Amino acid sequence: MVTWTRACAYLRKSVQNALLSPDQSQVTVQGWLQSVRLQKNYVFASLSDGLGPETLQLVFKPSPDAKGLNVNSFVQVSGDLVLTPGRKQPAELKCHKIDIIRPCPADAPKQATCEAEEERRPFFGEDVHLTVSGQLHLEAISSGITHVYSLSPAFRAESSRTRRHLAEFHMLEAELAPVQRLPELTDALQELTQDVAATFLDRSGRELELILPDAWREQLASVERLISAPFAQLTHAEAVSVLQRRREPGAPAAPGGELSRQHELALLEHCGQTPVFVTDWPARLKPFYVRTEGDTAAAVDVLVPRIGELAGGSLREDDPARLTARLHGLGLLPRLDWYAQLRRFGGPPTAGYGLGLERLLLLLTGLESVRDVVPFPRWWQHCDT
C-alpha cells in the first residue's frame, strides 16, 4: 500500500498530468530543462520528464539563481498552471519556486560523438554480424517464460527473383519449453497453421471472391482441406526414396542432400496436396543449434501446396558440452558463449520454429506472388519504395 501511494504521488507530478490540470491550478513537477531562453523581463524554459512526449513551458522572472539554469539540468519547479490555447503550447507554468536538483554545466560536452570519430569507429564499436532472426534471444527469454514468440521484419540478401522470395519479409518465430520430442513441435506447427486458416475463413473467407473472382471457390475448398486433413509426415530418407522412385525431371534427389523446390512440390503431389512434415534431416545440413543424434538432426521443414517450404524448426541442442564444441569449431564461441551458458544454468530443453508470414498469406489467399501480399515489396535489385 505504501508503494502504491508513493507511485501515485510521483505520477501526479508528471508533466502530462500537469497539462491536464485546470486553469490556475498549483502544480509541482520535476524534469530536465530542454531549452533556456533569457530575455529582459522573463526567462522561458522547456521542461520534460521523459514520461511522455509532452514538454511544459516554464515562465519566471530573472534572478541570480536563474543564471545557473542550463540545458539538461534536473530541476523541481512549483507554480500556477495557466492555459494558453491561443499559443503554440497548450499551457505554461508561471513559476514561484525553482530548485536545481542536479545541475548541468554550461560547457558540458554534447551527447553526440563528433563526425570524425564516428567515421573512424564501427557502428557498434566493433565489427559485428547482424542476424536475420531473433531465435537465439527468444531461447534466452524462454528460460523464464515458457512460450514466447516474435513477429519481426527479416532481411536476406538473396539474389532471387522468384514469386516466393523477398529481400524484406516478416518471420513469425516461436520458442516452446520444455519440449523434448519432435512430435510436440510438429503438433504445435499443425495446430497453428490450421487455427490461422480457420480464423481466416471465418473472418475473411467471403473476401476471396474479390481477389480471385475466377477461382475463389477452388481456393475456399483448398483452405477447408488444409483445416480438416492431418499433415503427412516423411523422414528425409523416406522423402529421398519417394523422389527416386518417381524419377522426377531435373536433378535427382540424393541421400543426405538438400531438397529443391521441385522436389518439395513432387512430395506434396505424392501426398495428395496435403501439407507435409519432412523430419530427421542429415545433421550436416542444419545449423549448430539443432539437436542431433549421430548423423541425424531433430529438425523439420513444413511443405505446403503451390509454395513449398512454409516453415522450419527443430529441437534445440541442450547439451552444453556438445554445443560449446560446435561453437568452438565454427569460431563462434567467444561471441556466443552466453548462448551456451543457458544450458548450464537451468535453461529448459526447448524447440522452436520460424514461419514466413508472406508465404502463409499466399497459402490462404491463393495469390501467386509474395509481391501481391506486401504493400511495398522489396526484392533483389528493386528497392524503389
Secondary structure, DSSP 4 states (H G I P E B T S, - for coil): -HHHHHHHHHHHTSHHHHHTSPTTEEEEEEEEEEEEEE-SS-EEEEEE-SSSS--EEEEE---GGGGG--TT-EEEEEEEEEE-TTSSSSEEEEEEEEEEEE---TTPPPSSPPHHHHHHS-TTSS-----S--HHHHHHHTTTSSEEEEEEEEE------STT--SEEEEEEEEESS--SHHHHHHHHHHHHHHHHHHHHHHHGGGHHHH-TTTHHHHHHHHHHHHHSPPEEEEHHHHHHHHHHHT-SSSPP-TT----HHHHHHHHHHTTS--EEEEEEEGGGS-TTB-EETTEEEEEEEEETTTEEEEEEEEBP--HHHHHHHHHHTT-HHHHHHHHHTTTTTPPP-EEEEEEHHHHHHHHH--S-GGGSSSS--BTTB---
